[in-house]
Amino acid sequence: MKIDEQCINTIRMLSVDQIQKANSGHPGLPLGAAPAAYTVWKNMNHNPKDPKWINRDRFVLSAGHGSSLLYSLLHLFGYGLTISDLQNFRQLGSKTPGHPEFKHTTGVECTTGPLGQGISMSVGMAMAEKHLAAMYNKDIDIIDHYTYVLCGDGDLMEGISNEASSLAGTLELGKLIVLYDSNNITIEGSTDLAFREDVLKRYSALGWQTIVVEDGNNVEELLKALEQAKEDKIHPTMIEVKTKIGFGSPREGLSKAHGEPLGEDGVKETKKYFGLPEDEDFYVSEEVKNNFAEINKDLEFEYEKYKRIEKIYAEKYPEDYEKLIKSFKGEFDLSFLEDEDFYKFDKDMATRASSGKALNKVAENFEFLFGGSADLAPSNKSNMDNSTNFSAINPIGNNINFGIREHAMGAIVNGIMLHGGLKSYGATFLVFSDYMKPAIRLSALQQIAPIYILTHDSIGVGEDGPTHEPIEHLAMLRSIPNNIVYRPADACEAAVGWKVAMNSKSTPVCLILSRQNLPNLENSSLDAAKGGYVVKKEEAELKKIIIATGSEVSIAIEAAKDDKNTRVVSMPSIELFEAQTFEYKNSILPKEIKNRLVVEAATSFGWHKYATEEGKILSIDEFGASGPGNEIFNYFGITAENIKKTLEQM
């Protein structure tokens, strides 16, 4: 048996043994796709001794249910996963969870499992590579690497992958190479039940180079396909690798191979088929160990060659090199955010507009910002005015035209952040955050800190009607753990939101911004960064508190202006407020004051904690309506008069 074949069979059976021991997992993909994965890992540039090497090739297992395959590779290539770790597959607290998790397991580039997200994040990684290459490469290429993806039928059925792949073709991301594990099987049976399209013709129409590997077990054919993919510097490449799910097992070609352990007898039969000891679990021969050691020597040779190039670059361009290294460590100079002028605005404006001004102040001082909007930049005020648009022919541009692709935009922004070296944002209307929720959830789960600019934040949208008026969206976003939702009341608070977002290291920030103009508040301040603060202080004994967010804060202040016993608290961010000390929170919302009125032009869900049993919530627990914005506010009772009346009844 050839050594490559021995290595591949070892990968297969290590994967199967993990699943069998856990009595849980997906053996079908590792058995069929191991040759493709092995061929990529053997030939891509990476170094287990320096897993965060800036110029490494990235590998994304988009079909994250096949995680045991990735863990087998990480073990054999020396990324620190032990046999004991493999034996603890899917166990509580292990380094080998059910789906790959970024920051949890060394060598995992992103958290995958929700199908379509991985391949879409990989588009962001490839965009980051192209943009950084334009920023730093001179006569020496210090940024020059590929992004590889292993995906399955499920990834390509999910609509998000088509959105992202369409943009990848448009942007000519020639260093993005996707290997499609084409086995014609899903959980319910043959893909013909629901998926009969010609995938390669679709990808050709999207602007991709397409290649077919007829025999997914043929390493020479796989290597030839990878070499052909690299020859095309313009088009991303889709390689259809024809495989058999559960190859070599009694369930070969069956849907049952997808997500069930093979059983003890099935495992033995499979090991026998591959010529491995039937009664020895987690078996790795000395020949296989030695071969992986030799592969790693070759990988280290390429790594050292790059390091010599890096040293020459560092000596020739020391400032650029220092900037590059610091950017990948997240060590950005944000001192400009301490300038008082950053928070000063001369006139009243919508918070989408003041956010846009703050964004451009950031962009003037921070060259690493790389983001854009889902075809709504003029409405979101999310364009960096002094930058050009990122494109196939202008990769130096900082503005990204995502097109009308919110699903993909969220994942791509995540991919850019995961790649490193940049700070990214995506913008759309708040109501369309529904399309982005899975990606925002993955931002939070992966502990990365992109910025989501979400405008047109309430019934103030007006004439566009209930389809465009977010009601439940704030509650949805606030329900995501490790996610900061920030809804400013005026221009100063909007600028503070940008300070919060730029300083966040491991938490995404959603900036929730108004379409309609809002007055600049007399007492708004940088205390907004604490999530909640007193914006109108009582003049006599404190008896009542109004808690409001966004556009409703100024209405609340108007309602309480003649009430000497009522305090108004602006609470742009529940999450930031909850992060403060008990003493601070109690100073803003004294626990003995039970008469509290919460005002927000959205669902009441989530506010009862702050209202208390004695308090009230003025909200909208139904869908909106179509008409002029001020009339809609009147219709739903979000007015100073109604707030005042409600206070009097308390």
C-alpha positions, 0 to 999 in steps of 0.5 A, spaced: 500 500 500 502 506 498 504 511 503 499 516 501 493 511 501 496 509 508 495 516 511 488 517 508 486 510 511 488 512 517 485 519 517 478 515 515 479 510 521 481 515 526 475 519 524 470 513 525 473 511 531 472 518 534 465 517 532 464 510 534 467 512 541 462 518 542 456 514 539 455 520 536 457 524 529 458 523 522 462 518 519 460 519 511 464 525 510 470 523 513 470 516 509 469 519 502 472 526 503 479 524 506 483 523 500 481 531 498 482 533 505 489 530 505 491 532 499 490 539 500 493 539 507 499 536 504 500 541 499 498 548 502 502 552 506 501 552 514 506 550 520 503 547 526 509 550 530 506 557 528 499 556 527 497 563 527 502 565 521 500 571 518 501 568 511 498 561 512 493 558 507 487 558 510 482 551 510 475 552 512 471 545 513 464 548 511 461 542 512 462 542 519 458 536 521 465 532 518 469 535 524 472 528 526 476 529 519 479 536 521 481 533 528 484 527 525 488 532 520 490 536 526 492 530 530 496 527 525 499 534 522 501 536 530 497 541 532 497 539 539 491 535 539 492 528 542 489 521 541 486 522 548 483 529 545 480 524 539 478 519 544 474 525 548 470 527 541 464 530 543 465 530 550 463 536 555 469 540 555 473 537 550 478 540 545 474 536 540 467 539 540 461 536 535 462 542 530 469 546 529 469 552 534 474 558 533 478 559 539 477 553 542 481 548 538 488 550 535 488 550 527 480 551 526 480 557 522 472 559 524 466 556 527 462 552 522 456 547 522 450 552 520 451 550 513 453 555 508 456 559 513 463 556 512 464 557 505 461 564 505 466 566 511 471 564 506 469 569 501 471 574 506 477 571 508 479 571 500 477 578 500 481 580 506 487 577 503 486 581 496 485 587 500 491 586 504 496 584 499 494 591 495 495 595 502 502 592 503 505 588 497 511 592 494 517 589 490 516 584 495 509 580 496 508 579 504 501 577 503 500 571 498 496 566 500 490 561 498 483 560 502 481 553 501 474 550 503 471 543 503 464 543 502 458 539 501 451 538 498 448 542 504 452 548 503 451 549 496 443 548 497 443 554 502 442 560 499 447 564 503 453 560 499 450 562 492 450 570 495 457 569 497 459 565 491 456 570 486 460 576 489 466 572 489 466 571 482 464 578 481 470 580 485 475 575 481 477 572 488 482 567 484 485 565 491 479 562 493 479 554 492 473 550 494 473 542 494 465 540 493 464 533 496 459 531 491 456 524 493 449 525 491 446 524 498 443 528 504 440 525 510 433 524 507 436 520 501 438 522 494 440 529 492 435 528 486 429 529 491 431 536 492 437 538 488 438 536 481 441 542 478 448 542 475 452 545 480 458 547 476 454 550 470 451 555 476 458 556 478 461 557 471 455 562 470 457 566 477 464 567 474 468 561 477 473 556 474 470 549 474 474 543 475 471 535 476 475 530 479 471 524 477 475 519 482 475 522 489 480 517 491 485 519 486 490 523 489 494 524 483 487 527 480 486 531 486 493 534 486 492 536 478 486 539 480 489 543 485 495 545 480 490 547 475 486 551 480 492 555 482 494 557 475 488 561 474 489 567 478 483 571 476 477 566 477 475 563 484 475 555 483 470 550 484 472 543 484 467 538 484 470 531 487 466 525 486 466 521 492 462 516 495 459 517 502 461 512 507 466 509 502 469 503 504 464 501 510 457 497 510 453 503 509 457 506 503 453 510 498 447 510 503 444 516 507 445 512 513 452 513 513 451 521 514 450 522 521 450 515 525 456 511 528 457 505 524 457 500 530 462 496 532 461 490 527 461 496 521 467 499 524 471 492 524 468 491 517 471 498 515 478 497 518 478 490 514 477 493 508 482 499 509 487 494 511 488 496 518 488 492 525 480 490 526 481 490 534 485 496 535 482 503 535 485 510 534 491 506 530 497 510 527 502 506 524 510 508 525 510 509 517 504 513 517 507 517 523 514 518 519 510 520 513 507 526 517 513 528 520 516 528 513 511 532 510 511 537 516 519 538 514 517 540 507 512 545 510 517 548 515 522 549 509 516 553 505 515 556 512 522 558 513 523 560 506 517 565 507 520 568 513 526 570 510 522 574 505 519 577 511 525 579 514 527 582 508 521 586 507 521 588 515 528 591 513 526 594 507 519 597 509 520 597 517 514 602 518 509 597 514 512 591 517 510 594 524 503 596 522 502 589 519 504 585 525 500 590 530 494 589 526 494 582 526 495 582 534 489 587 534 494 593 536 490 599 533 492 606 535 485 608 537 487 615 540 483 619 536 477 617 539 479 621 545 479 627 541 473 631 544 471 634 537 469 627 535 463 627 539 461 634 537 456 636 532 453 642 531 446 641 528 440 636 529 440 630 525 438 623 524 443 618 528 444 614 521 447 621 519 451 622 525 453 615 525 456 616 518 460 622 520 463 619 526 464 613 521 468 618 516 472 621 522 474 614 524 476 612 517 480 618 516 484 616 522 484 608 521 486 605 515 484 598 517 477 599 516 474 595 510 466 594 510 460 597 506 453 596 505 448 591 502 446 596 496 444 601 502 450 606 503 446 612 501 441 610 506 445 607 511 450 613 511 455 607 511 460 610 505 467 612 507 467 618 503 475 619 502 476 612 500 474 608 493 470 602 492 474 595 493 473 591 486 476 586 482 481 592 479 481 596 485 483 591 491 486 597 495 479 600 496 476 600 503 468 600 501 465 594 499 459 593 495 456 587 498 450 588 493 443 586 495 446 580 499 444 581 507 445 573 508 452 573 505 454 580 508 454 578 515 458 572 514 463 575 509 464 580 515 465 575 519 470 572 514 474 578 514 475 579 521 477 572 522 482 573 517 485 578 521 489 585 520 482 589 519 476 591 522 470 590 518 462 592 518 456 591 514 450 595 514 443 594 512 436 596 515 434 594 522 428 590 519 433 586 515 437 583 521 433 577 520 437 575 514 443 576 518 441 573 525 445 567 523 452 570 522 451 575 527 450 569 532 456 566 529 460 573 530 458 572 538 460 565 538 466 566 535 468 572 540 470 576 534 468 584 534 465 586 527 460 592 527 453 592 524 450 598 522 442 597 522 438 603 520 431 605 520 430 603 527 423 604 528 416 605 526 419 612 524 420 609 517 413 611 516 410 610 509 414 604 508 409 600 512 410 594 517 414 590 512 420 595 514 418 597 521 422 593 526 418 591 532 421 585 535 428 585 532 431 589 538 429 583 542 432 578 538 439 582 537 439 583 545 437 575 546 444 573 543 449 572 548 456 576 547 452 581 543 452 589 544 446 592 542 447 600 542 441 604 540 443 612 541 439 618 542 442 623 539 449 625 535 453 625 541 451 618 543 452 615 536 459 617 536 460 614 543 457 608 539 463 608 534 468 608 540 465 602 543 465 598 537 472 600 535 474 598 542 471 592 542 475 586 542 471 580 542 464 582 542 460 584 536 456 591 536 450 592 533 449 600 532 441 601 531 440 608 528 434 612 526 432 614 519 428 621 522 432 627 525 433 627 532 435 633 537 441 634 540 440 633 547 443 638 552 446 632 557 448 627 553 455 625 554 460 619 554 457 616 559 453 613 554 459 608 553 456 605 560 450 603 557 445 607 561 446 614 565 441 620 567 440 624 561 435 629 565 436 629 573 430 630 578 430 637 581 427 634 587 425 628 591 426 622 586 419 619 585 419 616 578 424 614 573 423 614 565 427 609 561 428 610 554 432 608 548 434 612 541 429 616 538 424 616 544 429 619 549 428 626 547 420 625 547 421 622 554 425 628 556 419 633 553 414 629 557 418 630 564 421 637 563 416 640 568 416 634 573 421 635 578 420 628 581 422 624 575 428 622 572 430 620 565 435 615 563 437 614 557 439 606 556 442 605 549 445 599 551 442 594 556 449 589 555 453 595 557 449 597 563 449 590 565 457 590 565 457 596 570 458 595 577 452 594 582 454 601 585 453 604 578 447 601 576 444 602 583 446 610 582 442 610 575 436 606 577 435 606 585 432 599 587 427 603 592 424 607 586 419 602 583 415 607 579 418 606 573 416 607 565 420 604 560 419 607 553 421 604 546 417 604 540 418 596 539 416 590 543 416 590 550 419 583 550 426 584 555 424 590 559 420 587 564 426 587 569 427 594 568 420 596 569 419 592 575 412 589 577 410 596 579 412 600 573 409 600 566 412 599 559 410 603 553 411 599 547 408 596 541 407 589 541 404 589 534 406 590 527 407 597 525 403 601 520 404 605 514 403 613 514 408 619 515 412 617 521 410 622 526 403 620 525 405 613 526 408 615 533 401 618 535 397 612 533 401 608 537 401 613 543 409 614 543 408 621 544 410 626 550 403 627 552 401 619 553 408 619 557 406 624 561 399 621 562 402 614 563 406 617 569 401 621 572 397 614 573 403 611 576 
